[in-house]
Amino acid sequence: MTAEPLDILLTFARLGLVSFGGANLPEIERVLVEQKGWITPQLLANGFALGQVMPGPNMLAMTHYGFAAGGWLGAFAATLGFYGPTALLSAAAMTAWQRLSRWRWLPALRSALLPFGAGVLLAGVLVLARGSIHSWTGALIAAASFALLWRTRLNAAVIVVGAAVLGAVLRL
């Protein structure tokens, strides 16, 4: 099934506008997997993992998802839709932030947004875990990877590749 480019553009524009730091995976899953049926949970997790390893923004996976939905034109529409409106909105917000930087309530607003960001990130972790971890062995690999990321200075790409190789060897 190939989606219409305009539908892809509008869908990804909405996803980009509601994604806080690009990490709104539960909504991305709901729309792209459950509602539209353009991708599978496995493709969602694989695309996100690919975005983590590649240089640049981790949400480059949106281009991958757009390609799955509508080929090369879908990839272009998804990328433009996801990043275009938010780039313009970010530029406007930065201008306003600079003008309001002397207001006393600004640090309180910044502090109030931290728990929201943490909640969005946790929800994203749960979506990825649901689409990627299907056994106790996989859960142990994920927990060990997290512990290595948290407690060591190992490069994240090395840990991701190591976990992938271990998962392949164990046929997960």
C-alpha atoms as one frame of an Amber mdcrd trajectory, in Angstrom:
protein
   0.000   0.000   0.000   1.429   3.359  -1.033   0.167   6.392   0.848  -0.586
   9.703  -0.825   2.273  12.244  -0.529  -0.048  14.970   0.805  -1.371  12.610
   3.502   2.217  11.730   4.443   3.222  15.415   4.544   0.281  16.432   6.757
   0.595  13.408   9.041   4.304  13.960   9.622   3.790  17.720  10.064   1.367
  17.000  12.895   3.742  14.435  14.409   6.607  16.915  14.222   4.578  19.626
  15.901   3.488  17.403  18.803   6.882  15.765  19.321   8.780  17.235  22.247
  12.408  17.059  21.202  11.423  14.532  18.562  10.865  11.888  21.205   7.131
  11.313  21.091   7.344   7.652  20.151   3.987   6.618  21.656   2.138   9.038
  19.374   4.318   8.123  16.402   3.514   4.454  17.019  -0.197   5.148  17.445
  -0.447   7.068  14.189   1.997   5.263  11.881   1.517   1.694  13.125  -1.995
   1.473  14.561  -3.982   4.183  12.786  -2.393   4.426   9.320  -0.792   0.977
   9.132   2.137   2.376   7.155   4.815   0.615   9.237   5.120  -2.288  11.675
   6.235  -2.072  15.326   9.477  -3.783  14.291  10.132  -1.193  11.556   9.447
   1.553  14.107  12.033   0.111  16.506  14.554  -0.603  13.729  14.225   2.891
  12.291  14.692   4.466  15.693  17.759   2.289  16.383  19.185   3.234  12.985
  18.629   6.901  13.813  20.546   6.458  17.072  23.598   5.033  15.324  23.690
   7.474  12.380  25.170  10.955  12.744  22.683  13.806  12.960  19.278  13.998
  14.619  18.012  10.636  15.849  14.634  11.326  14.298  16.059  10.906  10.797
  14.067   7.695  11.089  11.088   9.796   9.927  12.582   9.743   6.433  12.816
   5.945   6.678   9.181   5.700   7.786   8.087   8.019   4.979   9.931   5.835
   2.477   8.116   2.771   3.829   4.793   4.592   3.460   5.279   6.103   0.005
   8.654   5.446  -1.595  11.058   8.274  -2.381   8.288  10.869  -2.628   6.970
   9.678   0.744  10.458  10.003   2.249  10.688  13.596   1.000   7.167  14.456
   2.203   7.797  12.921   5.642  11.102  14.750   6.087   9.673  18.082   4.948
   6.529  17.622   7.034   8.321  16.554  10.208  11.111  19.145  10.180   9.755
  22.117   8.182   7.017  23.470  10.460   9.000  22.801  13.641  12.067  24.574
  12.253   9.987  27.673  11.544   8.292  27.466  14.941  11.662  26.996  16.682
  13.071  30.089  14.994  10.060  32.120  16.134  10.286  30.702  19.679  13.988
  31.528  19.904  13.311  35.109  18.896  10.578  35.387  21.547  12.787  33.650
  24.169  15.559  36.180  23.612  13.131  39.072  23.988  11.678  37.608  27.201
  15.002  36.506  28.714  14.875  39.152  31.457  11.497  38.096  32.798  11.617
  36.551  36.285   9.243  33.681  35.507  11.346  32.242  32.685  13.607  30.030
  34.879  10.501  28.633  36.604   8.969  27.802  33.228  12.156  26.048  32.156
  12.181  24.011  35.386   8.502  23.130  34.975   9.199  21.591  31.555  11.815
  19.118  32.876   9.348  16.546  34.328   7.329  16.708  31.120  10.435  15.919
  29.066  11.342  13.034  31.372   7.855  11.563  31.027   7.933  11.790  27.243
  11.335  10.061  27.173  10.115   7.280  29.486   7.072   6.696  27.287   9.409
   6.436  24.288  11.529   3.833  26.066   8.415   1.766  26.794   7.316   1.882
  23.137  10.758   0.771  21.969  10.896  -1.999  24.554   7.479  -3.299  23.512
   8.562  -3.456  19.866  12.061  -4.826  20.474  12.196  -7.024  23.568  10.436
 -10.356  23.143  12.262 -12.618  25.621  13.988 -12.625  29.000  17.334 -12.888
  27.217  16.527  -9.783  25.201  15.505  -7.979  28.381  18.825  -8.930  30.008
  20.765  -7.646  26.993  18.788  -4.385  27.114  19.390  -4.009  30.870  23.104
  -4.734  30.485  23.333  -2.216  27.638  21.628   0.409  29.786  23.992  -0.310
  32.676  27.017   0.024  30.382  25.733   3.317  28.994  25.019   4.615  32.482
  28.161   3.497  34.289  30.917   3.560  31.654  32.295   5.907  29.060  31.889
   3.409  26.229  30.662   4.860  22.963  26.923   4.242  22.549  27.442   2.939
  19.003  29.811   0.249  20.316  27.214  -0.855  22.864  24.411  -0.895  20.264
  26.493  -2.906  17.798  27.623  -5.266  20.564  24.041  -5.846  21.694  22.962
  -6.428  18.077  25.736  -8.968  17.493  24.915 -10.751  20.756  21.229 -10.808
  19.821  22.082 -12.230  16.379  24.342 -14.908  17.867  21.581 -15.893  20.301
  19.007 -15.727  17.448  16.743 -13.209  19.207
